[in-house]
Amino acid sequence: MRKGLKNKMLWILCSVMFIVITIIVFFKIPYSTTKNSFYADIQRHSEHTIAHSDVFSEQEIVHLPEPVQNHFRAAGLIGQPKMASVTADVTSAILRESRDGSPMIIEYTLYSFAYEPVRLAYIRTSMFGIPFEGFDSLQDGTGFMRGVIGKVFTLFNQTGIDMDRAQLITYLGECFIIPTSLFGEHITWEAIDANHARAAITYGEITGSGIFVFGDDGIVRSFHSDERARIGNDGSVDFPGWTVLYDDWKRNENGIYMPSSIKTIWHDNDGDFIYFEATEINITILEEQT
């Protein structure tokens, strides 16, 4: 009896160790369905991206509000080739799920396309040693925000018209990262004053808008919208007001100034909540298809 029980316990222990080792190896291997879907969508849109043969010109920006024109000049865009797509990479950004929650350190990659509102963002981190991935998407006017833990278990998958509009407004707020998008049919402008301009973006029947603030040096400093929904993991929706701050603009190898620091903020009743912070952002103009 004792020998049989000992053998049974040994078998159980070996089985548990095998399962644990298998899980650890699975977490360590680079394969990920979420990541593969992210890059497959990038490839699909890249194949439809057409290289721009023209450059940003003074003649083309005259219809834009004065502060938007000033940004093009101050950022060194005049005379530069129009970019069709860009990527922004951050090796260590801070993401907060709640005001009192512990911050997560994440890797963040954003792809943005100019020919129509397409925005694809992938984050990667770990929770208690278990991989966590996030995939934000705006494609064909439809948005989603998905969270996956352990590579296979979906924690949340937020969709619907509020998410569609939220992703569309996010794309609008980031349009100066890919300024070719400012000349597309989806974005319209309204002059306010020397340091402010209102922009609206429309795709199909969905519209969102916000106000850009520009510094006295001409560079865009922030974007604010009261129309972007905050959608909780439980499906709750509210509209506390949303702001993106752009800082530490640096000149790249092409002579164009791009922000290397970004913060995103929810304006709650009990104070501002900075839920995303990224520094040392590397923004790269991608190779266009011909």
NORCOR-V415021 format. One record per run of one state. SS is the DSSP state (H for helix, E for strand, C for the rest). FROM is the first residue (numbers start at 1). TO is the last residue. If there is no record, write none. Layout:
<<SS/FROM/TO> <SS/FROM/TO>>
This chain:
<<C/1/1> <H/2/28> <C/29/32> <H/33/47> <C/48/54> <E/55/55> <C/56/57> <H/58/61> <C/62/65> <H/66/74> <C/75/80> <E/81/81> <C/82/84> <E/85/95> <C/96/103> <E/104/113> <C/114/117> <E/118/127> <C/128/129> <E/130/139> <C/140/141> <E/142/149> <C/150/152> <E/153/158> <C/159/160> <H/161/173> <C/174/174> <H/175/183> <C/184/186> <E/187/193> <C/194/195> <E/196/203> <C/204/205> <E/206/214> <C/215/219> <E/220/225> <C/226/229> <E/230/231> <C/232/236> <E/237/238> <C/239/241> <E/242/251> <C/252/256> <E/257/268> <C/269/270> <E/271/279> <C/280/281> <E/282/285> <C/286/290>>
